[in-house]
Amino acid sequence: MTTQASDDRSNDDITVVIPAYNESRTIRDLVERTLRQIRHVIVVDDGSTDDTAQTLEGLDITLLRHAANQGKARSLWDGMQEARKRAISGIVTLDGDGQHLPEDIPRLLNYFRQSPNTIIIGSRLHEKANIPRARYNANRFASFWISWAAGYPINDSQSGFRIYPANLLDQVKVAHRRSSGFVFESEILIEAGRRGITSLPVSISAIYMPQARASHFRPVVDIARIVRMVTWKLVARGLYLQGLQRSLRKNRRSVS
């Protein structure tokens, strides 16, 4: 059986990339719902040891498979490169664990259409009560440093639900080796900001299902890696105090 997307072809210039590592419990439902929004979907099975790939059989998608786990950065990078083989204007990314609602894609796309040279971020921090405390605090801490290095306030720097301008990958060089892990999504915001490409936060629901598998994000280790990357970039720019000043300004571009 093949799940078909909507007959509306107005979004044929958009491709969705979903990195997946041991997501057999959630990935099929997520992809089926995504196909109802966007017809071009790429799933990157990052060396899963469960039935992630088999669960997707029969769906009209592009499935990339890593023989061994390469990390989220490499999965995103490979998916994005595959997406760019088509003539596209934007790449949607969302996580495979069900914490992002594919039904929110049209709303984020609406803002992307208005600002096609902007990274649209699905922002969750307005729902503080629904976010595990350690995750919330780690996100706020990381966002402070990333905002400083990017030179403008970023509300939810750790959200994986985003829309990237496709041509952004021609303008930035971001590490995507296995050790980069969650650093990739932080570094790309910084490198884009240095080139005048900022982000727009659009409020989405913060979903953390009790039955979901443990997060691959490790607050202490991954935040330490992010801060190390940011520190290196700040030192290379003489601490970039102008960026700190700009990052502390109130973000007037957030969208509810």
Protein Blocks (a to p, Z undefined) as FASTA:
>chain_A
ZZdddfblklmmbccddddehillmmmmmmmmmmmmpmbdcdddehiablmlmmmgoiac
dddddfbdebjklmmmmmmmmmmmpccfbdcdddfkopacfklmmmmmmmmmmmmmbccd
ddfklmmmlpcfklmmmmmmmmmmmmmmnopacfblmbcbdcddfklmmmpccdfbfklm
mmmmmmmmmmmmmnopacddddddddddfkbccdfbdfklmmmmmmmmmmmmmmmnooom
mlmmmmmpccfkbcZZ
